[in-house]
Amino acid sequence: MDIQHPNYSVDGHGRSAHWALSVSYLGRLIAGCSLFALFPFIFFYHLLAAAGFFPLFLGGGWGVCLAAVAILLSPLVALHTRLRLPWPFVAICVSVTLISSYNYFLGDPTFQRSPLLLFQSAALLCGWVALFSTGYFLRSSRMLTRVIGATWVLMSVITIALVDPATNSFIATTRFHALHAPQVADYQTFAMTYVFVAMYCLACARSRYYQALIVVFSTLVLYALSSRSELYGFVAVSVIWWSGQLLARRLVVFLATPLAIILVFATFFTVTSVLSPASKELTSSLGQATETATIDATPHITAPLGDVIEGIKKNYRQAEILSPASSQSMSMRIDLLAKGWADIRTQPIWGVYGGQTRDGGDFGMYIHNALEMWRTFGVVPFCLLALVMVWSTSRAARQVFLTRTNHHNVEWLYAFYVSAFCTLLIVATKSPVTWPLPALGWGLVAGLIANTDQTQRSARPALPASWTSGGRHTIY
């Protein structure tokens, strides 16, 4: 009786192994380029467009990059995995496709058959596929680490150098007076691209002191970029890292990091207050008052101290970062949550596809957390989303904290940082219907698991030559 052994074939094994290595090498090359294109490139692309160097020739750029990555990488993922993808990811993609198609053709004609809603669902699926494929093949290398590290330094320096002293922030559209330019990013795109670069550098840095440096300056830059969600998410990741320093008994880093943050922020506020227009006006007025003090006993100050304080408060986003309860958008989000929850209670199984456009008449009137998935696509995709996010975060956390290894595993660290960051934001501030970034963490975890399984299979001892005959394992 002849039984073909699944892992030992003579004439096909060499060719299949070479083909698998070729697919992996090409996938990793494209994934590295994808990481650069989706984050540093988008940052500099919008920065230069806001400064007036060129128009946005690729539109916003994000959608074009995602589409290109999906076209290039998804076939390689299919070849490498033989379509054996994590079933929750496949299930959520299929369910979103079916629900969107059904509502486009058979839904309520007053709001559910809108081509824009179908386009939004297609954009979400494209983003999931592109980011999952990028994460699946993404592996650290010396060249990629140097390039991403250099771009992090450049992005940090440029942001701090271009901070408006009057508002302590850098918002490109107002800093460069580019409010009239369509599709130029203001703050969220800059913060989103920056934070994923910062987390990659934090994962790659082997020295604990370099890690502390990245945490300190990235926190300052994200504060200057004025995006609350990204700042809060990165602070949460930094707290996890900081707690890890205590568990590893690195007391110097544990104690020095918060002190360094306080010192850096104090220096930042001091410099911006000195350079702010209100401060200069006050200083000039005080100087004029001193010169005329011998003539007029009562000095005339044209810029009282209250004006300086008002200048510091001018940037409402900065005030909202320090006091979220005072945020003007908080009341609006609470109202949107109430409307969305009413839709969920009305249709707890199927949801109300396109409910945001029915209530608000435009996109953007959605629940700013994971409940929007339930409202838009129903309870099944919502549960699948929760399952895949818990799976990616817990699997990466187990590998980082519970698996004993003798080397610094960049990929697992980055997978954990990305998964934890995205899970926190999806729970609290981001809508999964419009924000596909969690798929990067899903892909990272799936690719690393597949790589581990392949390594374990390769480590199996070869069968003795006397056991094989023509590539077949013969049992008598």
C-alpha positions as CSV (number, residue, x, y, z in Angstrom):
1,M,0.0,0.0,0.0
2,D,1.5,3.3,-1.1
3,I,0.6,6.5,0.9
4,Q,1.8,9.9,-0.4
5,H,3.3,11.8,2.6
6,P,2.0,15.4,2.6
7,N,5.4,17.0,3.5
8,Y,7.8,14.9,1.6
9,S,7.8,14.9,-2.2
10,V,10.9,14.6,-4.3
11,D,10.2,16.0,-7.7
12,G,7.8,18.7,-6.6
13,H,9.3,19.7,-3.2
14,G,12.2,21.7,-4.6
15,R,10.1,23.7,-7.0
16,S,7.3,24.4,-4.5
17,A,9.8,25.5,-1.9
18,H,11.5,27.8,-4.4
19,W,8.1,29.2,-5.4
20,A,7.1,29.8,-1.8
21,L,10.4,31.6,-1.1
22,S,9.9,33.8,-4.2
23,V,6.4,34.7,-3.2
24,S,7.5,35.5,0.4
25,Y,10.4,37.6,-0.8
26,L,8.3,39.6,-3.3
27,G,5.5,40.0,-0.7
28,R,7.9,41.3,1.9
29,L,9.4,43.8,-0.5
30,I,6.0,45.2,-1.5
31,A,4.9,45.2,2.1
32,G,7.9,47.3,3.1
33,C,7.2,49.8,0.3
34,S,3.5,49.7,1.3
35,L,4.3,50.7,4.9
36,F,6.3,53.7,3.6
37,A,3.7,54.7,1.0
38,L,0.7,54.5,3.4
39,F,2.3,56.5,6.3
40,P,5.5,58.6,5.7
41,F,4.6,59.3,2.0
42,I,1.1,60.5,2.8
43,F,2.5,62.7,5.6
44,F,5.0,64.5,3.3
45,Y,2.6,64.4,0.3
46,H,0.0,66.5,2.2
47,L,2.6,68.6,3.9
48,L,4.1,69.7,0.6
49,A,0.7,70.2,-1.0
50,A,-0.4,72.3,1.9
51,A,2.7,74.4,1.6
52,G,1.9,75.0,-2.1
53,F,4.6,73.0,-3.8
54,F,2.2,71.1,-5.9
55,P,-1.5,70.2,-6.1
56,L,-2.8,66.9,-4.8
57,F,-2.3,65.1,-8.0
58,L,-3.3,61.8,-6.4
59,G,-6.4,63.2,-4.7
60,G,-6.1,62.5,-1.0
61,G,-3.6,59.8,-1.9
62,W,-4.7,57.3,0.8
63,G,-7.3,55.6,-1.4
64,V,-5.0,55.3,-4.4
65,C,-2.3,53.8,-2.2
66,L,-4.7,51.3,-0.6
67,A,-6.1,50.3,-4.0
68,A,-2.6,49.7,-5.4
69,V,-1.5,47.7,-2.4
70,A,-4.6,45.6,-2.6
71,I,-4.0,44.8,-6.3
72,L,-0.4,44.0,-5.8
73,L,-0.3,42.1,-2.5
74,S,-3.6,40.3,-2.1
75,P,-2.9,37.8,-4.9
76,L,0.4,37.0,-3.2
77,V,-1.4,36.4,0.1
78,A,-3.8,34.1,-1.7
79,L,-0.9,32.2,-3.2
80,H,1.1,32.0,0.0
81,T,-1.8,30.9,2.2
82,R,-3.6,28.8,-0.5
83,L,-6.7,30.8,0.6
84,R,-6.4,29.5,4.2
85,L,-7.0,32.8,5.8
86,P,-8.3,33.4,9.4
87,W,-12.0,32.6,9.1
88,P,-13.2,35.6,11.1
89,F,-11.5,37.9,8.7
90,V,-13.0,36.1,5.7
91,A,-16.4,36.0,7.3
92,I,-16.5,39.7,8.1
93,C,-15.4,40.6,4.5
94,V,-18.1,38.3,3.0
95,S,-20.8,39.5,5.3
96,V,-20.1,43.2,4.6
97,T,-20.1,42.5,0.9
98,L,-23.4,40.6,1.0
99,I,-25.2,43.1,3.2
100,S,-24.0,46.1,1.1
101,S,-25.0,44.5,-2.2
102,Y,-28.4,43.5,-0.9
103,N,-29.2,47.0,0.4
104,Y,-27.9,48.6,-2.8
105,F,-30.3,46.5,-4.9
106,L,-33.2,45.8,-2.6
107,G,-32.9,48.3,0.3
108,D,-34.9,51.4,1.1
109,P,-34.8,53.6,-2.1
110,T,-34.9,56.8,0.0
111,F,-31.4,56.3,1.4
112,Q,-30.0,52.7,1.3
113,R,-29.6,52.5,-2.5
114,S,-27.2,55.3,-2.7
115,P,-24.1,54.6,-4.8
116,L,-22.0,56.6,-2.2
117,L,-22.9,54.0,0.5
118,L,-21.9,51.2,-1.8
119,F,-18.6,53.0,-2.5
120,Q,-18.0,53.5,1.2
121,S,-18.4,49.8,1.8
122,A,-16.1,49.0,-1.2
123,A,-13.5,51.4,0.2
124,L,-13.7,49.7,3.6
125,L,-13.2,46.3,2.1
126,C,-10.3,47.6,-0.1
127,G,-8.7,49.1,3.0
128,W,-9.1,45.8,5.0
129,V,-7.6,43.7,2.2
130,A,-4.7,46.1,1.6
131,L,-3.8,46.6,5.2
132,F,-4.2,42.9,6.0
133,S,-2.0,42.0,3.1
134,T,0.6,44.5,4.2
135,G,0.7,43.2,7.7
136,Y,0.8,39.6,6.6
137,F,4.1,40.0,4.7
138,L,5.6,42.8,6.7
139,R,9.0,41.8,8.3
140,S,11.6,44.1,9.7
141,S,14.9,44.5,7.9
142,R,17.9,46.8,8.4
143,M,17.1,48.9,5.4
144,L,13.4,49.3,6.3
145,T,14.2,50.1,9.9
146,R,16.7,52.8,8.9
147,V,14.3,54.4,6.4
148,I,11.3,54.4,8.8
149,G,13.6,55.6,11.6
150,A,14.9,58.5,9.5
151,T,11.4,59.5,8.4
152,W,10.3,59.5,12.0
153,V,13.1,61.9,12.9
154,L,12.3,64.1,9.9
155,M,8.5,64.1,10.6
156,S,9.1,65.0,14.3
157,V,11.6,67.8,13.5
158,I,9.3,69.3,10.8
159,T,6.2,69.2,13.0
160,I,7.9,70.9,15.9
161,A,9.6,73.5,13.7
162,L,6.3,74.4,12.0
163,V,4.3,74.7,15.3
164,D,2.4,77.9,15.4
165,P,3.5,79.7,18.7
166,A,0.1,81.3,19.0
167,T,-1.7,78.0,19.3
168,N,1.1,75.5,20.3
169,S,0.0,73.3,17.4
170,F,0.7,72.5,13.8
171,I,-2.4,72.2,11.6
172,A,-1.2,72.3,8.0
173,T,-4.2,73.9,6.4
174,T,-4.2,76.9,8.8
175,R,-0.4,77.1,9.1
176,F,0.0,77.4,5.4
177,H,-3.3,79.2,4.8
178,A,-4.4,76.3,2.6
179,L,-8.0,76.1,3.8
180,H,-9.1,76.8,0.2
181,A,-7.2,73.7,-1.1
182,P,-9.6,70.8,-1.4
183,Q,-8.7,67.5,0.2
184,V,-5.5,68.8,1.9
185,A,-5.3,67.2,5.3
186,D,-5.6,69.3,8.5
187,Y,-4.6,67.2,11.6
188,Q,-6.1,63.7,11.6
189,T,-4.2,62.4,8.6
190,F,-0.9,63.8,9.9
191,A,-1.4,62.3,13.3
192,M,-2.5,58.9,11.9
193,T,0.5,58.6,9.6
194,Y,2.8,59.7,12.3
195,V,1.6,57.5,15.1
196,F,2.0,54.3,13.1
197,V,5.6,55.3,12.2
198,A,6.3,56.1,15.8
199,M,5.0,52.7,17.0
200,Y,7.1,50.9,14.4
201,C,10.2,52.8,15.7
202,L,9.3,51.9,19.3
203,A,9.1,48.2,18.3
204,C,12.4,48.3,16.4
205,A,14.4,50.2,19.0
206,R,16.6,47.7,20.9
207,S,17.9,50.2,23.4
208,R,15.6,51.0,26.3
209,Y,16.9,54.6,26.2
210,Y,16.0,54.9,22.5
211,Q,12.6,53.6,23.3
212,A,12.2,56.2,26.0
213,L,13.3,58.9,23.6
214,I,10.7,57.8,21.0
215,V,7.9,57.8,23.7
216,V,8.8,61.3,24.9
217,F,9.1,63.1,21.6
218,S,6.3,61.2,19.9
219,T,4.0,62.3,22.7
220,L,5.0,65.9,22.2
221,V,4.6,65.7,18.4
222,L,1.1,64.1,18.7
223,Y,0.1,66.8,21.1
224,A,1.3,69.5,18.7
225,L,-0.6,67.8,15.9
226,S,-3.8,68.3,18.0
227,S,-5.5,64.9,17.3
228,R,-7.0,63.7,20.5
229,S,-7.7,60.0,19.4
230,E,-4.2,59.3,18.2
231,L,-2.6,61.0,21.2
232,Y,-4.7,59.1,23.7
233,G,-4.1,55.9,21.9
234,F,-0.3,56.4,21.8
235,V,-0.3,57.4,25.5
236,A,-2.1,54.1,26.3
237,V,0.6,52.1,24.3
238,S,3.3,54.1,26.1
239,V,1.8,53.3,29.5
240,I,1.9,49.6,28.6
241,W,5.6,50.0,27.5
242,W,6.3,52.0,30.7
243,S,4.7,49.3,32.9
244,G,6.9,46.8,31.1
245,Q,10.0,48.7,32.2
246,L,8.9,48.4,35.8
247,L,8.2,44.7,35.5
248,A,11.7,44.3,33.9
249,R,13.2,46.3,36.9
250,R,14.5,49.0,34.6
251,L,14.0,51.6,37.3
252,V,16.1,54.3,35.8
253,V,14.1,54.3,32.6
254,F,10.8,53.9,34.5
255,L,11.5,57.0,36.7
256,A,13.3,59.1,34.0
257,T,10.6,58.8,31.3
258,P,7.8,60.8,33.0
259,L,10.3,63.4,34.2
260,A,11.6,63.7,30.7
261,I,8.1,64.2,29.4
262,I,7.4,67.0,31.9
263,L,10.7,68.7,31.1
264,V,10.2,68.5,27.3
265,F,6.6,69.9,27.6
266,A,7.7,72.6,29.9
267,T,10.4,73.6,27.5
268,F,8.0,73.5,24.6
269,F,5.4,75.7,26.3
270,T,8.1,78.2,27.5
271,V,9.6,78.6,24.0
272,T,6.2,78.9,22.3
273,S,5.0,81.5,24.9
274,V,8.1,83.6,24.2
275,L,7.6,83.4,20.5
276,S,3.9,83.9,20.5
277,P,2.6,87.2,18.9
278,A,0.7,88.0,22.1
279,S,3.9,87.7,24.2
280,K,5.8,89.9,21.7
281,E,3.1,92.5,21.8
282,L,3.1,92.5,25.6
283,T,6.9,92.7,25.8
284,S,6.9,95.6,23.3
285,S,4.2,97.4,25.3
286,L,6.1,97.0,28.5
287,G,9.2,98.4,26.9
288,Q,7.4,101.4,25.6
289,A,5.8,101.9,29.0
290,T,9.3,101.8,30.7
291,E,10.7,104.4,28.2
292,T,7.9,106.8,28.9
293,A,7.8,106.2,32.7
294,T,9.9,109.3,33.4
295,I,7.4,111.5,31.5
296,D,4.1,109.8,32.3
297,A,3.8,108.3,35.7
298,T,1.0,105.9,34.4
299,P,2.3,103.4,31.8
300,H,-0.1,102.5,29.0
301,I,0.0,98.8,28.1
302,T,-1.9,98.0,24.9
303,A,-1.7,94.2,25.4
304,P,-2.8,93.3,28.9
305,L,-2.0,89.9,30.4
306,G,-5.5,88.7,29.7
307,D,-4.8,88.9,26.0
308,V,-1.8,86.6,26.4
309,I,-3.9,84.1,28.2
310,E,-6.6,84.3,25.5
311,G,-3.9,83.7,22.9
312,I,-2.8,80.6,24.7
313,K,-6.5,79.4,24.8
314,K,-6.9,80.3,21.1
315,N,-6.4,76.7,19.9
316,Y,-9.6,75.0,21.2
317,R,-8.3,71.6,20.1
318,Q,-5.4,71.9,22.6
319,A,-7.8,72.9,25.4
320,E,-10.0,69.9,24.5
321,I,-7.0,67.5,24.7
322,L,-6.3,68.6,28.2
323,S,-10.0,68.7,29.1
324,P,-12.1,66.3,27.0
325,A,-15.3,67.1,28.8
326,S,-15.1,70.6,27.4
327,S,-14.9,69.4,23.9
328,Q,-17.6,70.9,21.6
329,S,-17.6,67.7,19.6
330,M,-18.3,65.6,22.7
331,S,-21.9,66.7,22.9
332,M,-22.4,66.0,19.2
333,R,-20.9,62.5,19.5
334,I,-23.2,61.8,22.4
335,D,-26.2,62.9,20.3
336,L,-25.0,60.7,17.4
337,L,-24.6,57.8,19.8
338,A,-28.1,58.2,21.0
339,K,-29.5,58.2,17.5
340,G,-27.4,55.2,16.5
341,W,-28.4,53.2,19.6
342,A,-32.1,53.9,18.8
343,D,-31.5,52.3,15.3
344,I,-29.8,49.3,17.0
345,R,-32.7,48.9,19.4
346,T,-35.2,49.1,16.5
347,Q,-33.3,46.6,14.3
348,P,-31.0,44.6,16.6
349,I,-30.3,41.8,14.2
350,W,-30.0,43.5,10.8
351,G,-29.1,47.1,11.8
352,V,-30.0,50.1,9.7
353,Y,-27.7,50.2,6.7
354,G,-27.0,53.9,5.8
355,G,-28.6,55.2,9.0
356,Q,-26.0,58.0,9.2
357,T,-27.1,59.5,5.9
358,R,-30.8,59.1,6.8
359,D,-30.4,61.1,10.0
360,G,-27.8,63.6,9.0
361,G,-28.2,63.8,5.3
362,D,-24.4,63.4,4.8
363,F,-21.5,61.1,5.7
364,G,-19.8,61.6,9.0
365,M,-22.9,61.5,11.1
366,Y,-22.0,58.1,12.5
367,I,-21.3,56.6,15.9
368,H,-17.7,57.2,16.8
369,N,-17.0,53.7,18.2
370,A,-17.5,50.0,17.4
371,L,-21.3,50.2,17.7
372,E,-21.4,51.8,14.2
373,M,-20.6,48.4,12.8
374,W,-23.7,47.0,14.5
375,R,-25.8,49.8,13.4
376,T,-24.7,49.7,9.7
377,F,-24.2,46.0,9.1
378,G,-26.0,44.2,11.9
379,V,-25.1,42.0,14.9
380,V,-23.2,39.3,13.0
381,P,-20.5,41.5,11.5
382,F,-20.3,43.4,14.8
383,C,-19.5,40.1,16.6
384,L,-17.1,39.1,14.0
385,L,-15.3,42.4,14.3
386,A,-15.1,42.0,18.1
387,L,-13.8,38.4,17.7
388,V,-11.0,39.3,15.2
389,M,-9.9,42.3,17.2
390,V,-9.8,40.4,20.5
391,W,-8.0,37.5,18.7
392,S,-5.3,39.7,17.2
393,T,-4.7,41.7,20.4
394,S,-4.7,38.7,22.8
395,R,-2.5,36.5,20.5
396,A,0.1,39.3,20.1
397,A,0.0,40.0,23.9
398,R,0.5,36.3,24.7
399,Q,3.5,36.2,22.4
400,V,5.1,39.4,23.8
401,F,4.5,38.8,27.5
402,L,4.2,35.0,28.0
403,T,6.5,33.5,25.4
404,R,10.1,33.3,26.5
405,T,12.5,34.2,23.7
406,N,16.1,35.2,23.6
407,H,15.8,37.8,20.9
408,H,14.0,41.1,20.3
409,N,11.0,40.2,18.2
410,V,10.2,43.4,16.3
411,E,7.2,42.0,14.3
412,W,5.3,40.7,17.4
413,L,5.9,43.9,19.3
414,Y,4.6,46.0,16.4
415,A,1.7,43.6,16.0
416,F,0.8,44.1,19.7
417,Y,1.2,47.9,19.6
418,V,-0.9,48.2,16.5
419,S,-3.6,45.8,17.7
420,A,-3.8,47.4,21.2
421,F,-3.8,50.9,19.8
422,C,-6.6,50.1,17.2
423,T,-8.7,48.2,19.7
424,L,-8.7,51.1,22.1
425,L,-9.6,53.6,19.4
426,I,-12.4,51.4,17.9
427,V,-13.9,51.0,21.4
428,A,-13.7,54.7,22.2
429,T,-13.4,57.1,19.3
430,K,-13.2,55.6,15.8
431,S,-15.9,54.1,13.6
432,P,-14.9,50.8,12.1
433,V,-17.0,51.5,9.1
434,T,-14.7,54.3,8.0
435,W,-11.4,53.4,9.7
436,P,-9.8,50.2,8.3
437,L,-6.5,50.5,10.2
438,P,-7.2,47.5,12.6
439,A,-6.7,45.2,9.6
440,L,-2.9,46.0,9.7
441,G,-2.8,44.3,13.1
442,W,-4.9,41.4,11.9
443,G,-2.5,40.8,9.0
444,L,0.6,41.1,11.2
445,V,-0.7,38.4,13.6
446,A,-1.9,36.1,10.8
447,G,1.4,36.4,8.9
448,L,3.5,35.8,12.0
449,I,1.5,32.7,13.0
450,A,1.8,31.3,9.5
451,N,5.6,32.0,9.5
452,T,5.9,30.2,12.9
453,D,4.0,27.2,11.6
454,Q,6.1,27.1,8.5
455,T,9.3,27.3,10.6
456,Q,8.1,24.4,12.8
457,R,7.4,22.3,9.7
458,S,10.8,23.0,8.2
459,A,12.4,22.0,11.5
460,R,11.0,18.5,11.3
461,P,13.7,15.8,10.8
462,A,13.9,14.4,7.2
463,L,12.8,10.9,6.6
464,P,15.6,8.3,6.2
465,A,16.5,7.5,2.6
466,S,15.6,3.8,3.2
467,W,12.0,4.8,4.0
468,T,11.5,6.5,0.6
469,S,11.1,5.2,-2.9
470,G,10.5,7.6,-5.7
471,G,9.3,10.3,-3.4
472,R,6.6,8.0,-1.8
473,H,6.5,6.7,1.7
474,T,5.9,3.0,1.3
475,I,4.4,1.0,4.2
476,Y,4.3,-2.8,3.9
